Amino acid sequence: MMKKECSIVQDVLPLYLENMVSEDTTVFVREHLEICSDCAVAFERLKSGRQIEVAETPQRKHDAEVITAVKKKIAKIFLKAVAAVCLVFVVLLCAVLLYTGISYPVTKDNISLSTKKDGEYSYIILETEAGKSLYFEAKTEDILNDQKEVCGQRIVLFNVRYHKSFTKKTSYMSWGRALNDENPYMEVVVELENGTMQISNQE
Ligand SMILES: [Zn+2]
């Protein structure tokens, strides 16, 4: 008897849950659920099943939206970081180019000439002020005596300019000549905007 009632009650439970049964059936089911734990359990299971079904979909959708939003945010942050790095790089590059790319005319204050003897060799040394790198064109000429014979060599530096460099070291340049050479005489001439500097290895 009880079994038959249970079968009927459990058949209508979904409709009962949606309030789609007649008043009589509603009363019958409610009263049965109060006295039958099997059907009460079945009813609770049905109710919570619905809730999970209803609740799950928006939650998943929400999760997906959150993940998408986070991904977008990460992409945005990444793009911003890349843009910032690019900007810093471009600014640095411009600064470096501005700092080292402009050339300045060289004056007598920027360079110095000296001589040095080292064993069988004599040298002419050109020293550049710290923090400057020197650029120039050069030509070598024979020095002739009264008999039009070669008696030495002249090195002429022209179009002399400097660029600022990041190194604070003084830079040296030297020209050497063996003293037992047939013509050991050598001189260096530096043509500057405000005059000429000259030195020879015999001084
Ligand atoms: Zn029952």
Boltz pocket constraint, residues with backbone or C-beta under 6 A from the ligand:
constraints:
  - pocket:
      binder: B
      contacts: [[A, 2], [A, 5], [A, 6], [A, 7], [A, 9], [A, 32], [A, 36], [A, 37], [A, 38], [A, 39]]
      max_distance: 6.0
